[in-house]
Amino acid sequence: MPKNIDAPAVRRLCAQLRGVNVTAERAAQLAVEIARVNGAARAEGAKNDFNDQPTSFAVTLIALAKR
């Protein structure tokens, strides 16, 4: 089951994992982007058979990152 990530979680994770402090506004922006990427990753994963196309998932994520 997908879980949503919220701005406070983004702020907490940035601080704990990277030692980076972000504003509440920036954390909210990041949470939206994280949700978009997570949704795209879930959608791509659902339609891929990794045994047939093992690089397709990575190629799709790289293409999304360039948008």
Contact map, one row per residue, 1 for C-alpha under 8 A:
1110000000000000000000000000000000000000000000000000000000000000000
1111000000000000000000000000000000000000000000000000000000000000000
1111100000000000000000000000000000000000000000000000000000000000000
0111110000000000000000000000000000100000000000000000000000000000000
0011111011000000000000000000001001100000000000000000000000000000000
0001111111000000000000000001001000000000000000000000000000000000000
0000111111100000000000010011111000000000000000000000000000000000000
0000011111110000000000010010000000000000000000000000000000000000000
0000111111111000000000000000000000000000000000000000000000000000000
0000111111111100000000000011011000000000000000000000000000000000000
0000001111111110000011110010000000000000000000000000000000000000000
0000000111111111000000000000000000000000000000000000000000000000000
0000000011111111110000000000000000000000000000000000000000000000000
0000000001111111111111000000000000000000000000000000000000000000000
0000000000111111111110000000000000000000000000000000000000000000000
0000000000011111111100000000000000000000000000000000000000000000000
0000000000001111111000000000000000000000000000000000000000000000000
0000000000001111111100000000000000000000000000000000000000000000000
0000000000000111111110000000000000000000000000000000000000000000000
0000000000000111011111000000000000000000000000000000000000000000000
0000000000100110001111100000000000000000000000000000000000000000000
0000000000100100000111110110000000000000000000000000000000000000000
0000000000100000000011111110000000000000000000000000000000000000000
0000001100100000000001111111000000000000000000000000000000000000000
0000000000000000000000111111100000000000000000000000000000000000000
0000000000000000000001111111110000000000000000000000000000000000000
0000001101100000000001111111111000000000000000000000000000000000000
0000011001000000000000011111111100000000000000000000000000000000000
0000001000000000000000001111111110000000000000000000000000000000000
0000001001000000000000000111111111000000000000000000000000000000000
0000111001000000000000000011111111100000000000000000000000000000000
0000000000000000000000000001111111110000000000000000000000000000000
0000000000000000000000000000111111111000000000000000000000000000000
0000100000000000000000000000011111111100000000000000000000000000000
0001100000000000000000000000001111111110000000000000000000000000000
0000000000000000000000000000000111111111000000000000000000000000000
0000000000000000000000000000000011111111100000000000000000000001000
0000000000000000000000000000000001111111110000000000000000000000000
0000000000000000000000000000000000111111111000000000000000000000000
0000000000000000000000000000000000011111111100000000000000000000000
0000000000000000000000000000000000001111111110000000000010001000000
0000000000000000000000000000000000000111111111000000000000000000000
0000000000000000000000000000000000000011111111100000000000000000000
0000000000000000000000000000000000000001111111110000000010010000000
0000000000000000000000000000000000000000111111111000000010000000000
0000000000000000000000000000000000000000011111110000000000000000000
0000000000000000000000000000000000000000001111111000000000000000000
0000000000000000000000000000000000000000000111111100100110000000000
0000000000000000000000000000000000000000000010111111110000000000000
0000000000000000000000000000000000000000000000011111111110000000000
0000000000000000000000000000000000000000000000001111110000000000000
0000000000000000000000000000000000000000000000001111110000000000000
0000000000000000000000000000000000000000000000011111111110000000000
0000000000000000000000000000000000000000000000001111111110000000000
0000000000000000000000000000000000000000000000000100111111100000000
0000000000000000000000000000000000000000000000010100111111110000000
0000000000000000000000000000000000000000100110010100111111111000000
0000000000000000000000000000000000000000000000000000001111111100000
0000000000000000000000000000000000000000000000000000001111111110000
0000000000000000000000000000000000000000000100000000000111111111000
0000000000000000000000000000000000000000100000000000000011111111100
0000000000000000000000000000000000000000000000000000000001111111110
0000000000000000000000000000000000000000000000000000000000111111111
0000000000000000000000000000000000001000000000000000000000011111111
0000000000000000000000000000000000000000000000000000000000001111111
0000000000000000000000000000000000000000000000000000000000000111111
0000000000000000000000000000000000000000000000000000000000000011111
